[in-house]
Amino acid sequence: MTDQEYDILDELYFVTSFAELQQELEMPEPALREALRGLISMNYVKCLFPDQDTEVPFDPDHFEREGHQYFFLASKDGLLTHNSR
């Protein structure tokens, strides 16, 4: 896990929007999207859309178009990995 991915997971103990993540981490949008894709592919992060209560399966095309409106939450595996570092 990269330092960037670790920092993202650190923010996802509670549901967080894409905009809040970007603001808190001060990451450019393309870099944040790429890091989130990696974490999602490892099943460390859950995607929530269109609201913070609805989990959706990851769809790369939809994420590319609407990712800025997503919410995210660390999964159990993500939290365990984050805490074991």
KOLVEXBA-980040 format. One record per residue (C-alpha): x, y, z; residue in three letters; residue number from 0. Coordinates in Angstrom, 1 decimal, padded with zeros to 4 digits. Layout:
N
X, Y, Z, ALA, NUM
...
This chain:
85
000.0, 000.0, 000.0, MET, 0
001.4, 003.4, -000.9, THR, 1
001.5, 006.3, 001.5, ASP, 2
-001.2, 008.0, -000.6, GLN, 3
-003.5, 005.0, -000.3, GLU, 4
-002.8, 004.9, 003.4, TYR, 5
-003.7, 008.5, 003.8, ASP, 6
-007.0, 008.0, 001.8, ILE, 7
-008.0, 005.0, 004.1, LEU, 8
-007.2, 007.2, 007.1, ASP, 9
-010.0, 009.5, 006.0, GLU, 10
-012.5, 006.7, 005.3, LEU, 11
-013.3, 005.5, 008.8, TYR, 12
-016.6, 007.4, 008.2, PHE, 13
-018.5, 008.0, 005.0, VAL, 14
-016.7, 010.7, 003.0, THR, 15
-017.6, 012.4, -000.3, SER, 16
-015.1, 012.7, -003.1, PHE, 17
-015.0, 016.5, -002.7, ALA, 18
-014.3, 016.2, 001.0, GLU, 19
-011.5, 013.7, 000.3, LEU, 20
-009.9, 015.9, -002.3, GLN, 21
-010.1, 019.0, -000.1, GLN, 22
-008.7, 017.2, 003.0, GLU, 23
-005.9, 015.4, 001.2, LEU, 24
-005.2, 018.3, -001.2, GLU, 25
-004.8, 015.8, -004.1, MET, 26
-005.4, 016.6, -007.8, PRO, 27
-008.5, 014.9, -009.0, GLU, 28
-006.8, 012.5, -011.4, PRO, 29
-004.4, 011.3, -008.7, ALA, 30
-007.3, 010.8, -006.2, LEU, 31
-009.4, 008.9, -008.8, ARG, 32
-006.5, 006.6, -009.6, GLU, 33
-005.7, 005.9, -006.0, ALA, 34
-009.3, 005.2, -005.2, LEU, 35
-009.5, 002.8, -008.2, ARG, 36
-006.6, 000.9, -006.7, GLY, 37
-008.2, 000.7, -003.2, LEU, 38
-011.5, -000.3, -004.7, ILE, 39
-009.9, -003.1, -006.8, SER, 40
-008.3, -004.5, -003.6, MET, 41
-011.7, -004.4, -001.9, ASN, 42
-010.4, -001.9, 000.7, TYR, 43
-013.0, 000.8, -000.1, VAL, 44
-016.8, 000.7, -000.7, LYS, 45
-018.5, 003.0, -003.3, CYS, 46
-021.7, 004.7, -002.3, LEU, 47
-023.9, 006.5, -004.8, PHE, 48
-026.2, 008.5, -005.3, PRO, 49
-026.3, 009.0, -001.5, ASP, 50
-024.2, 007.9, 001.4, GLN, 51
-026.5, 005.0, 002.3, ASP, 52
-026.5, 003.2, -001.0, THR, 53
-023.6, 000.9, -001.8, GLU, 54
-023.0, 000.2, -005.5, VAL, 55
-020.7, -002.1, -007.3, PRO, 56
-017.8, -000.4, -008.9, PHE, 57
-018.4, 000.5, -012.6, ASP, 58
-015.3, 002.2, -014.1, PRO, 59
-017.3, 004.0, -016.8, ASP, 60
-019.8, 005.4, -014.3, HIS, 61
-017.0, 006.3, -011.9, PHE, 62
-015.3, 008.2, -014.7, GLU, 63
-018.4, 010.2, -015.4, ARG, 64
-019.9, 010.6, -011.9, GLU, 65
-017.0, 009.8, -009.5, GLY, 66
-017.0, 013.4, -008.2, HIS, 67
-020.5, 012.7, -006.8, GLN, 68
-019.6, 009.4, -005.0, TYR, 69
-019.2, 008.8, -001.3, PHE, 70
-016.6, 006.3, 000.0, PHE, 71
-016.1, 004.2, 003.1, LEU, 72
-013.3, 001.9, 004.1, ALA, 73
-014.3, -001.8, 004.1, SER, 74
-013.4, -004.2, 006.9, LYS, 75
-010.4, -005.5, 005.0, ASP, 76
-009.3, -001.9, 004.3, GLY, 77
-009.5, -001.0, 008.0, LEU, 78
-007.6, -004.1, 009.0, LEU, 79
-004.9, -003.4, 006.5, THR, 80
-004.7, 000.2, 007.5, HIS, 81
-004.4, -000.6, 011.2, ASN, 82
-001.8, -003.3, 010.7, SER, 83
000.7, -000.9, 009.1, ARG, 84
